């Protein structure tokens, strides 16, 4: 079964990546043949010299990449750089092998040094990634029960997570645009009576302009734009599709969703103030960079009632270099401190609903089911890297509110968990299934309706 899954994944490789690797291999072979049969040492030196130069750049690539990600580079330029580095890596291997075969010389010795450094660099990266995917990046909790009270409904929340809208086919599963948009329209019609409809991350599949346009037009055509609340996910901000830089992805996200945030609130000088009054002033007098604006937005108070407060967090505070890492999430310390402060000031006698894309808690039984459906490494690779730090802050938050509900997405399945802190305080953890892929464990519909009741209880429908 696993062999079949592997073959299926290989068949879904993008054609441009296959062409990329094929071209690099052909160039390497041609280059190696020329060097092998070149009798003139001068020509060999001329051919090999640029390979050594680029190889030095490859060893420094992580540092260069940080600079590129920070300052930005055109998609074409980054692809050219990646292609040169890939070709050089192949060529240096071929050249070293030929030099060793013909007899040790300066080329083989320097080639061995470069290859050793590259292997060491790759090994360090592999060990780091292996460490994060082998450890549990979540907190275990018990299964929870739907809390039912006869109390009056304060508000009803509709949750749509992992819609993965795309202009074409989804990267995983090859789901067409028409099917996705039809499903989204149907779900939004089902949730139209809710007081707020929260998009719990991964509204887009690759975080590109046409996908955001599709998301925006579908929301507005459904007549729920004033109810919509949008939380970023890793597919929106962190995935390295098209060799994008993180600031570029953040810029596109903000340009497409800024109008939805404008009348929500953020904390400034211990007061909740509308985003438009804070960031609007900044944009006129002292323009913020896209990263600064995103950081200023979260935690975001999406709604508030006398008995309920809804807060969104951004768990995608950084970009990643490879697809292997891009499922991870991380939340910065500044958001955690602001969350604690907001609830300490405004959470008294209120049910606080914290919405984020990456999960913090998973019931043990559900974790086992997910591992059986995929792999343990795969599920760990979708976690929040500093989940423990955030969970500790939830303990502090829970002391300053009537009840605390954590709602996440990302795992493409529904669960309801309950975590008990040492002091006896309980919090609820709820996961929203995927709109695009449904519930991978077949527990729920591809959306969730949550009613917040008086007295600190809730009802899931």
C-alpha positions as CSV (number, residue, x, y, z in Angstrom):
1,X,0.0,0.0,0.0
2,X,2.8,2.4,0.9
3,X,4.6,1.6,-2.3
4,X,1.5,2.5,-4.3
5,X,1.1,5.8,-2.3
6,X,4.8,6.6,-3.2
7,X,4.1,5.9,-6.9
8,X,1.0,8.0,-6.8
9,X,3.0,10.9,-5.4
10,X,5.7,10.5,-8.0
11,X,3.0,10.7,-10.7
12,X,1.9,14.0,-9.4
13,X,5.2,15.7,-9.8
14,X,4.9,19.0,-11.7
15,X,6.1,18.7,-15.3
16,X,8.3,21.8,-15.0
17,X,10.3,20.2,-12.1
18,X,10.8,17.1,-14.3
19,X,12.0,19.2,-17.2
20,X,14.3,21.1,-14.8
21,X,16.0,17.9,-13.5
22,X,16.2,16.4,-17.0
23,X,17.9,19.5,-18.5
24,X,20.3,19.7,-15.6
25,X,21.3,16.0,-16.0
26,X,21.8,16.4,-19.8
27,X,24.0,19.5,-19.3
28,X,26.0,17.7,-16.7
29,X,26.6,14.7,-19.0
30,X,27.7,16.9,-21.9
31,X,29.9,18.9,-19.6
32,X,31.5,15.7,-18.2
33,X,32.1,14.2,-21.6
34,X,33.9,17.4,-22.8
35,X,36.1,17.5,-19.8
36,X,36.9,13.7,-20.0
37,X,38.0,13.8,-23.6
38,X,39.6,17.3,-23.5
39,X,43.3,16.8,-24.0
40,X,44.2,20.4,-23.5
41,X,44.8,21.3,-19.8
42,X,44.0,24.9,-20.5
43,X,40.5,24.0,-21.7
44,X,40.0,21.8,-18.7
45,X,40.9,24.7,-16.4
46,X,38.6,27.1,-18.2
47,X,35.7,24.6,-18.0
48,X,36.2,23.6,-14.4
49,X,37.0,27.1,-12.9
50,X,33.4,28.4,-13.0
51,X,32.2,25.1,-11.4
52,X,34.4,25.8,-8.3
53,X,33.2,29.4,-8.1
54,X,29.6,28.4,-8.2
55,X,30.2,25.5,-5.7
56,X,31.5,28.0,-3.2
57,X,28.3,29.9,-3.6
58,X,26.3,26.7,-3.1
59,X,28.1,26.1,0.2
60,X,27.0,29.6,1.3
61,X,23.5,29.1,-0.2
62,X,21.7,29.1,3.2
63,X,23.2,32.5,4.0
64,X,22.5,33.8,0.5
65,X,19.0,32.4,0.7
66,X,18.2,34.4,3.9
67,X,19.4,37.5,2.1
68,X,17.4,36.8,-1.0
69,X,14.2,36.0,1.1
70,X,14.7,39.3,3.0
71,X,15.3,41.6,0.1
72,X,13.3,39.8,-2.5
73,X,14.2,38.6,-6.0
74,X,12.3,38.0,-9.2
75,X,10.9,34.5,-9.7
76,X,12.9,34.2,-12.9
77,X,16.1,35.2,-11.1
78,X,15.6,32.8,-8.3
79,X,14.9,29.9,-10.7
80,X,18.0,30.8,-12.7
81,X,20.1,30.7,-9.4
82,X,18.5,27.4,-8.4
83,X,19.2,25.9,-11.8
84,X,22.9,27.0,-11.8
85,X,23.4,25.5,-8.4
86,X,21.7,22.2,-9.3
87,X,23.8,21.9,-12.5
88,X,27.0,22.8,-10.6
89,X,26.2,20.1,-7.9
90,X,25.9,17.5,-10.6
91,X,29.0,18.7,-12.5
92,X,31.2,18.9,-9.4
93,X,30.4,15.2,-8.7
94,X,31.2,14.2,-12.3
95,X,34.4,16.2,-12.4
96,X,35.6,14.8,-9.1
97,X,34.9,11.2,-10.2
98,X,36.7,11.8,-13.5
99,X,39.7,13.4,-11.8
100,X,40.0,10.6,-9.3
101,X,39.8,8.0,-12.1
102,X,42.5,9.7,-14.1
103,X,44.7,10.1,-11.1
104,X,44.7,12.4,-8.0
105,X,45.4,16.0,-8.8
106,X,44.3,19.5,-7.7
107,X,40.9,19.1,-9.3
108,X,40.1,15.8,-7.4
109,X,41.4,17.1,-4.1
110,X,39.4,20.4,-4.2
111,X,36.4,18.5,-5.5
112,X,36.5,16.2,-2.6
113,X,36.7,19.1,-0.2
114,X,33.7,20.8,-1.8
115,X,31.7,17.6,-1.9
116,X,32.5,16.9,1.8
117,X,31.3,20.4,2.8
118,X,28.1,20.0,0.8
119,X,27.4,16.6,2.3
120,X,28.0,18.0,5.8
121,X,25.7,20.9,5.1
122,X,23.0,18.5,3.8
123,X,23.5,16.2,6.8
124,X,23.0,19.0,9.3
125,X,19.8,20.1,7.5
126,X,18.6,16.5,7.4
127,X,19.3,15.9,11.1
128,X,17.5,19.2,12.0
129,X,14.4,18.3,9.9
130,X,14.5,14.7,11.3
131,X,14.5,16.0,14.8
132,X,11.4,18.1,14.3
133,X,9.5,15.4,12.5
134,X,10.4,12.6,15.0
135,X,9.2,14.6,18.0
136,X,5.6,15.3,18.8
137,X,4.9,18.9,17.9
138,X,1.6,19.0,19.8
139,X,0.1,18.4,23.2
140,X,-1.8,15.2,24.0
141,X,-5.3,15.6,25.4
142,X,-8.4,13.5,26.0
143,X,-11.5,13.2,23.9
144,X,-14.0,15.9,24.8
145,X,-17.8,15.8,24.9
146,X,-20.1,18.4,23.3
147,X,-21.1,20.7,26.1
148,X,-24.9,21.2,26.1
149,X,-26.6,23.8,28.1
150,X,-30.1,25.3,28.0
151,X,-28.5,28.7,28.0
152,X,-29.2,31.3,25.4
153,X,-27.1,31.4,22.3
154,X,-24.6,34.4,22.3
155,X,-23.4,33.9,18.8
156,X,-23.1,31.2,16.1
157,X,-19.8,30.7,14.3
158,X,-19.3,29.0,11.0
159,X,-15.8,27.6,10.3
160,X,-14.4,26.9,6.8
161,X,-10.8,25.5,6.8
162,X,-8.3,24.3,4.2
163,X,-10.4,25.3,1.2
164,X,-7.3,25.3,-1.0
165,X,-8.9,27.3,-3.8
166,X,-6.8,27.3,-6.9
167,X,-6.9,28.4,-10.5
168,X,-6.5,24.9,-12.1
169,X,-5.9,21.9,-9.9
170,X,-4.8,21.6,-6.3
171,X,-1.1,20.7,-5.7
172,X,-2.1,17.6,-3.8
173,X,-5.0,15.4,-5.0
174,X,-5.5,17.3,-8.3
175,X,-8.9,18.7,-7.4
176,X,-10.2,21.0,-10.1
177,X,-11.2,24.6,-9.5
178,X,-14.9,24.1,-10.4
179,X,-15.4,21.4,-7.8
180,X,-13.7,23.6,-5.1
181,X,-15.7,26.7,-5.8
182,X,-19.0,24.8,-6.1
183,X,-18.3,23.2,-2.7
184,X,-17.4,26.5,-1.2
185,X,-20.6,28.2,-2.5
186,X,-22.7,25.3,-1.1
187,X,-21.0,25.5,2.3
188,X,-21.3,29.3,2.5
189,X,-25.0,29.0,1.8
190,X,-25.3,26.5,4.6
191,X,-23.5,28.8,7.0
192,X,-25.1,32.1,5.8
193,X,-27.2,32.3,9.0
194,X,-24.1,32.3,11.2
195,X,-23.1,35.6,12.9
196,X,-19.5,35.2,11.7
197,X,-17.9,32.9,9.1
198,X,-14.2,32.2,9.9
199,X,-11.8,31.0,7.2
200,X,-9.4,29.0,9.3
201,X,-6.3,29.1,7.1
202,X,-5.3,27.7,3.7
203,X,-8.0,29.6,1.8
204,X,-5.7,29.3,-1.2
205,X,-3.6,26.4,-2.4
206,X,-0.4,28.2,-3.5
207,X,-1.0,31.8,-2.2
208,X,-0.9,33.4,-5.6
209,X,-3.0,36.3,-7.0
210,X,-5.6,34.4,-9.1
211,X,-6.4,32.2,-6.1
212,X,-7.0,35.1,-3.8
213,X,-9.2,36.7,-6.5
214,X,-11.2,33.5,-6.7
215,X,-11.6,33.4,-2.9
216,X,-12.6,37.1,-2.7
217,X,-15.1,36.9,-5.5
218,X,-16.7,33.7,-4.2
219,X,-17.1,35.3,-0.7
220,X,-18.6,38.5,-2.1
221,X,-20.9,36.6,-4.5
222,X,-22.2,34.6,-1.6
223,X,-23.2,37.8,0.3
224,X,-21.3,37.1,3.5
225,X,-18.3,39.5,3.1
226,X,-19.3,41.5,6.2
227,X,-19.3,38.2,8.2
228,X,-16.1,36.8,6.8
229,X,-13.0,36.6,9.0
230,X,-9.8,35.3,7.4
231,X,-6.9,33.6,9.3
232,X,-3.6,32.8,7.4
233,X,-2.4,29.2,6.8
234,X,0.8,27.7,5.7
235,X,-0.4,27.3,2.1
236,X,-1.1,31.0,2.1
237,X,2.1,32.2,3.6
238,X,4.8,29.5,4.2
239,X,4.8,27.2,1.2
240,X,7.8,27.8,-1.2
241,X,5.8,27.3,-4.4
242,X,7.4,29.0,-7.4
243,X,10.5,29.9,-5.3
244,X,8.5,32.8,-3.8
245,X,10.0,34.9,-1.0
246,X,8.1,35.2,2.3
247,X,7.6,39.0,2.0
248,X,6.1,38.6,-1.4
249,X,3.6,36.0,-0.2
250,X,2.7,38.2,2.8
251,X,2.2,41.2,0.5
252,X,-0.2,39.2,-1.7
253,X,-2.1,38.0,1.3
254,X,-2.5,41.5,2.8
255,X,-3.5,43.0,-0.5
256,X,-6.2,40.4,-1.0
257,X,-7.6,40.3,2.6
258,X,-6.9,43.8,4.1
259,X,-10.5,44.9,3.5
260,X,-11.7,42.1,5.7
261,X,-9.6,43.1,8.6
262,X,-10.2,46.9,8.4
263,X,-13.0,47.0,11.0
264,X,-11.7,44.3,13.4
265,X,-9.6,45.4,16.4
266,X,-6.1,45.1,17.7
267,X,-4.5,46.0,21.0
268,X,-2.9,49.4,21.3
269,X,-1.9,51.0,24.7
270,X,-4.2,48.5,26.5
271,X,-7.2,49.4,24.3
272,X,-8.9,47.6,21.5
273,X,-8.9,49.9,18.5
274,X,-10.1,49.3,14.9
275,X,-7.4,48.2,12.5
276,X,-8.2,51.1,10.1
277,X,-7.6,53.7,12.8
278,X,-4.2,52.2,13.7
279,X,-2.7,50.9,10.5
280,X,-4.4,53.5,8.3
281,X,-2.5,56.2,10.1
282,X,0.8,54.3,9.8
283,X,0.3,53.7,6.1
284,X,-0.1,57.5,5.5
285,X,2.5,58.9,7.9
286,X,5.1,56.1,8.1
287,X,4.4,53.2,5.8
288,X,5.0,49.7,7.3
289,X,6.7,46.9,5.4
290,X,4.4,43.9,4.7
291,X,6.1,41.9,7.5
292,X,5.6,44.8,10.0
293,X,1.9,45.1,9.0
294,X,1.3,41.4,9.4
295,X,3.0,41.4,12.8
296,X,0.9,44.4,13.9
297,X,-2.4,42.6,12.9
298,X,-2.1,39.7,15.2
299,X,-3.5,38.8,17.7
300,X,-6.7,40.1,16.0
301,X,-9.9,40.5,17.8
302,X,-12.4,39.3,15.2
303,X,-15.6,39.9,17.2
304,X,-16.7,40.7,20.8
305,X,-20.0,40.3,22.6
306,X,-20.8,40.8,26.3
307,X,-20.3,37.1,26.9
308,X,-17.9,36.1,24.1
309,X,-14.6,37.3,22.6
310,X,-13.0,35.9,19.4
311,X,-9.2,36.2,18.8
312,X,-7.2,35.1,15.7
313,X,-3.5,34.2,15.9
314,X,-1.0,33.8,13.0
315,X,1.0,30.6,13.2
316,X,2.8,31.2,9.9
317,X,5.4,33.8,11.1
318,X,8.2,32.6,8.7
319,X,8.7,31.2,5.3
320,X,10.5,27.9,4.5
321,X,13.1,26.9,2.0
322,X,11.8,23.4,1.1
323,X,8.4,21.7,0.9
324,X,9.6,19.3,3.6
325,X,9.5,22.0,6.2
326,X,6.5,24.0,5.0
327,X,3.9,22.1,7.0
328,X,5.4,23.4,10.2
329,X,4.1,26.4,12.1
330,X,5.6,28.8,14.5
331,X,4.1,31.7,16.6
332,X,6.2,34.6,17.8
333,X,6.5,35.5,21.4
334,X,5.0,38.9,20.8
335,X,1.7,37.4,19.8
336,X,1.6,35.2,22.9
337,X,2.2,38.1,25.2
338,X,-0.4,40.2,23.5
339,X,-3.0,37.4,23.7
340,X,-2.4,37.0,27.5
341,X,-2.8,40.8,27.9
342,X,-6.0,41.1,25.8
343,X,-7.7,38.3,27.7
344,X,-6.5,39.7,31.1
345,X,-8.2,43.0,30.2
346,X,-11.2,42.0,28.2
347,X,-11.8,38.3,29.0
348,X,-13.5,38.5,32.4
349,X,-16.9,36.6,32.4
350,X,-16.5,35.8,28.7
351,X,-16.0,32.7,26.7
352,X,-12.8,33.3,24.7
353,X,-12.5,31.6,21.3
354,X,-8.9,31.4,20.0
355,X,-8.7,30.6,16.3
356,X,-5.4,29.5,14.6
357,X,-4.5,27.4,11.7
358,X,-2.0,24.9,13.3
359,X,-3.2,22.6,16.0
360,X,-1.9,22.7,19.5
361,X,-3.7,19.7,21.0
362,X,-4.6,16.3,19.6
363,X,-6.5,13.5,21.5
364,X,-4.3,10.4,21.7
365,X,-6.8,8.1,19.9
366,X,-7.2,10.5,17.0
367,X,-3.4,10.9,16.7
368,X,-3.1,7.1,16.3
369,X,-5.9,7.2,13.6
370,X,-4.1,10.0,11.7
371,X,-0.8,8.1,11.9
372,X,-2.5,5.0,10.5
373,X,-4.0,7.1,7.7
374,X,-0.7,8.7,6.9
375,X,2.6,8.3,8.8
376,X,3.7,9.4,12.2
377,X,6.5,11.5,10.6
378,X,4.0,13.1,8.3
379,X,1.6,14.1,11.2
380,X,4.5,15.4,13.3
381,X,5.7,17.4,10.3
382,X,2.4,19.3,10.3
383,X,2.8,20.6,13.9
384,X,3.4,23.9,15.6
385,X,7.1,24.0,16.6
386,X,6.5,25.9,19.8
387,X,3.2,24.3,20.7
388,X,4.3,23.8,24.4
389,X,5.0,27.5,24.8
390,X,1.6,28.4,23.4
391,X,-0.1,25.8,25.6
392,X,1.5,27.3,28.7
393,X,0.1,30.7,27.7
394,X,-3.4,29.1,27.4
395,X,-3.2,28.1,31.0
396,X,-2.6,31.8,31.9
397,X,-5.4,32.9,29.5
398,X,-7.9,30.4,31.0
399,X,-7.5,32.0,34.4
400,X,-8.8,35.3,33.1
401,X,-11.9,34.1,31.3
402,X,-15.0,32.1,31.9
403,X,-14.1,29.3,29.4
404,X,-11.5,28.9,26.6
405,X,-12.1,27.2,23.3
406,X,-9.2,26.6,20.8
407,X,-10.2,26.1,17.2
408,X,-7.7,24.9,14.6
409,X,-7.5,23.4,11.1
410,X,-4.6,22.0,9.1
411,X,-5.1,18.3,9.9
412,X,-8.1,17.9,7.6
413,X,-10.2,16.1,10.2
414,X,-12.7,16.9,13.0
415,X,-12.0,16.2,16.6
416,X,-13.1,17.6,19.9
417,X,-10.5,17.3,22.7
418,X,-10.3,18.5,26.3
419,X,-7.2,19.4,28.1
420,X,-7.0,19.8,31.9
421,X,-4.3,22.0,33.4
422,X,-2.7,21.1,36.8
423,X,-4.9,23.6,38.6
424,X,-8.0,21.7,37.3
425,X,-9.0,24.3,34.7
426,X,-10.3,22.7,31.5
427,X,-10.1,24.0,27.9
428,X,-11.7,22.7,24.7
429,X,-9.7,22.0,21.6
430,X,-11.6,21.6,18.3
431,X,-10.3,20.8,14.8
432,X,-12.1,21.8,11.7
433,X,-12.1,19.4,8.7
434,X,-11.0,20.4,5.2
435,X,-13.4,21.9,2.7
436,X,-11.3,20.7,-0.2
437,X,-10.5,17.2,0.9
438,X,-13.3,16.6,3.4
439,X,-12.7,14.9,6.7
440,X,-9.9,12.4,6.0
441,X,-11.2,10.2,8.8
442,X,-14.8,10.6,7.8
443,X,-16.0,12.0,11.1
444,X,-17.7,15.2,9.9
445,X,-19.0,17.4,7.1
446,X,-16.4,19.6,5.4
447,X,-17.2,22.5,7.7
448,X,-18.2,23.2,11.3
449,X,-20.9,25.2,13.1
450,X,-20.2,26.3,16.7
451,X,-22.8,28.0,18.9
452,X,-21.4,29.8,22.0
453,X,-23.9,29.7,24.8
454,X,-24.3,31.6,28.0
455,X,-22.6,30.2,31.1
456,X,-19.4,29.3,29.2
457,X,-20.7,26.3,27.3
458,X,-21.0,25.6,23.6
459,X,-22.7,23.4,21.1
460,X,-21.2,21.8,17.9
461,X,-23.5,21.2,15.0
